[in-house]
Amino acid sequence: MNVSDPIADMLTRIRNASRAHHLEVVVPASRVKREIARILVEEGFIASFSEGKDELGVHPVITLHLKYVDGKASVVSGLKRISKPGSASTPARRTSPGSWAAWASSSSAPARGS
């Protein structure tokens, strides 16, 4: 399976598994996903995670052990990706080609109408 956004895929798998009250969810492993799993455990959103191989013993996977309050309500709710790598936040309107350079070189966008 070719996934264009593996982090969004991981978050979707967690969200879907928690809605279906699964005890665990398996995602393909990567360093970034391992760190995300570590942070989710640290912050109390999932119970734990473990690393291993897929059912064929070929590809590395991370198994996330989901956490529920009183065994019923999922601790994870409203999980979504806030930013996507490679997509820049740009002002909605430009008045001149020069404003692109001014915006790109500053830490904030130029005032409207500049």
Secondary structure, DSSP 4 states (H G I P E B T S, - for coil): ---S-HHHHHHHHHHHHHHTT-SEEEEE--HHHHHHHHHHHHTTSEEEEEEEE-TTS-SEEEEEEE-EETTTEES--S------TT-----S--SSHHHHHHHHHSSSPPPTT-
